[in-house]
Amino acid sequence: LGRNMQNDVGKIRMGAMRALFLLTFIGLAPSAWQEVISPGQPWEPFYGVAVSFWAALAGLSIVGVLYPVKMLPLLLLQLSYKLVWLLGVGFPLWQQGLLVGSAYDLAVANGIGVMLDALVIPWCYIVKLHFVKPVW
């Protein structure tokens, strides 16, 4: 099963997914895990959810470097949460003229992330695996 999955996805796409998982780890792990290990003060609950999520995403991204096809759902989650943030937070702020400072930086980072995720995810493989041949 493992070899066939790699053949379905292709070597270039596999390399791209590994690179994106590594980039995710490098981008998130230092700040998220530093915050988890030594928080400066008690977290507000929603901030704690965000930091915990990013720390977990960073840790699981290392597994994605080793097994990119098996960790493909993680890329779908990453694409989804960034797209939801752009549509639910970034776009309304932009409409109100309030997309400035850190909100602007997050919008740019999430926009780039959505584009990278969308380019790297093997959409044909996902359609073939989940929609053409249903599991049930």
C-alpha positions as CSV (number, residue, x, y, z in Angstrom):
1,L,0.0,0.0,0.0
2,G,2.8,2.5,0.9
3,R,4.6,2.1,-2.5
4,N,1.4,2.5,-4.5
5,M,0.5,5.7,-2.6
6,Q,3.9,7.2,-3.4
7,N,3.5,6.2,-7.1
8,D,0.1,7.8,-7.2
9,V,1.4,11.0,-5.8
10,G,4.6,11.2,-7.7
11,K,8.2,12.0,-6.6
12,I,8.1,15.7,-7.2
13,R,4.8,16.1,-5.2
14,M,6.2,13.9,-2.4
15,G,9.3,16.2,-2.2
16,A,7.1,19.3,-2.2
17,M,4.9,17.9,0.6
18,R,8.0,17.0,2.6
19,A,9.4,20.5,2.1
20,L,6.1,22.1,3.2
21,F,6.0,19.9,6.3
22,L,9.6,21.0,7.1
23,L,8.8,24.6,6.5
24,T,5.8,24.3,8.8
25,F,7.9,22.8,11.5
26,I,10.7,25.4,11.1
27,G,8.1,28.3,11.1
28,L,6.1,27.1,14.1
29,A,8.1,25.0,16.4
30,P,10.6,27.5,17.9
31,S,8.0,30.1,18.9
32,A,5.1,27.7,19.8
33,W,7.2,25.3,21.9
34,Q,9.1,28.1,23.6
35,E,5.7,29.5,24.7
36,V,4.6,26.1,25.8
37,I,7.8,25.3,27.8
38,S,8.1,28.7,29.4
39,P,5.1,30.9,29.1
40,G,5.6,34.5,30.3
41,Q,2.3,34.6,32.1
42,P,-0.9,32.5,32.3
43,W,-2.6,32.2,29.0
44,E,-6.0,33.5,28.1
45,P,-8.0,30.4,27.1
46,F,-8.3,31.1,23.4
47,Y,-4.7,32.1,23.1
48,G,-3.8,28.8,24.8
49,V,-5.9,27.0,22.2
50,A,-4.0,28.7,19.4
51,V,-0.5,28.1,20.9
52,S,-1.4,24.5,21.7
53,F,-2.7,23.9,18.2
54,W,0.5,25.4,16.6
55,A,2.8,23.3,18.9
56,A,0.9,20.1,18.0
57,L,0.9,21.0,14.3
58,A,4.7,21.7,14.4
59,G,5.3,18.3,16.2
60,L,3.1,16.4,13.7
61,S,4.8,18.1,10.8
62,I,8.0,16.2,11.6
63,V,6.0,13.0,11.1
64,G,4.9,14.5,7.8
65,V,8.4,15.0,6.6
66,L,8.9,11.2,7.1
67,Y,5.5,10.0,5.9
68,P,4.0,12.8,3.7
69,V,1.1,10.8,2.2
70,K,0.0,9.4,5.6
71,M,0.0,12.8,7.1
72,L,-1.9,14.4,4.2
73,P,-4.9,15.2,6.4
74,L,-2.7,17.5,8.3
75,L,-2.1,19.6,5.2
76,L,-5.8,19.7,4.6
77,L,-6.3,20.9,8.1
78,Q,-3.6,23.5,7.7
79,L,-5.2,24.7,4.4
80,S,-8.6,24.8,6.1
81,Y,-7.8,26.7,9.2
82,K,-5.9,29.4,7.2
83,L,-8.7,29.7,4.7
84,V,-11.2,30.0,7.5
85,W,-9.1,32.7,9.2
86,L,-8.8,34.6,5.9
87,L,-12.5,34.5,5.2
88,G,-13.8,34.9,8.8
89,V,-11.2,37.3,10.3
90,G,-9.0,38.8,7.6
91,F,-11.6,39.7,5.0
92,P,-14.0,41.5,7.5
93,L,-11.0,43.4,8.9
94,W,-10.0,44.4,5.3
95,Q,-13.5,45.5,4.5
96,Q,-13.5,47.8,7.6
97,G,-10.0,49.2,6.8
98,L,-8.6,47.6,9.9
99,L,-6.3,45.1,8.4
100,V,-3.1,46.6,9.8
101,G,-0.1,45.6,11.9
102,S,-0.1,42.0,13.1
103,A,-3.5,41.3,11.4
104,Y,-2.0,42.3,8.1
105,D,1.1,40.1,8.7
106,L,-1.2,37.2,9.6
107,A,-3.3,37.8,6.4
108,V,-0.1,37.7,4.3
109,A,1.3,34.6,6.0
110,N,-2.1,32.8,5.8
111,G,-2.5,33.8,2.2
112,I,0.9,32.5,1.2
113,G,0.2,29.4,3.3
114,V,-3.1,28.8,1.5
115,M,-1.4,29.1,-1.9
116,L,1.4,26.7,-0.9
117,D,-0.9,24.2,0.6
118,A,-3.2,24.3,-2.5
119,L,-0.2,23.8,-4.8
120,V,1.4,21.0,-2.8
121,I,-1.7,18.9,-1.9
122,P,-2.2,16.1,-4.4
123,W,-5.8,16.9,-5.3
124,C,-6.2,14.1,-7.9
125,Y,-5.0,11.6,-5.3
126,I,-7.5,12.8,-2.7
127,V,-10.4,12.7,-5.2
128,K,-9.4,9.2,-6.3
129,L,-8.9,7.9,-2.8
130,H,-11.9,9.5,-1.1
131,F,-14.5,10.2,-3.7
132,V,-14.0,7.8,-6.7
133,K,-13.5,4.7,-4.5
134,P,-15.5,5.3,-1.3
135,V,-14.4,3.3,1.7
136,W,-17.9,2.1,2.7
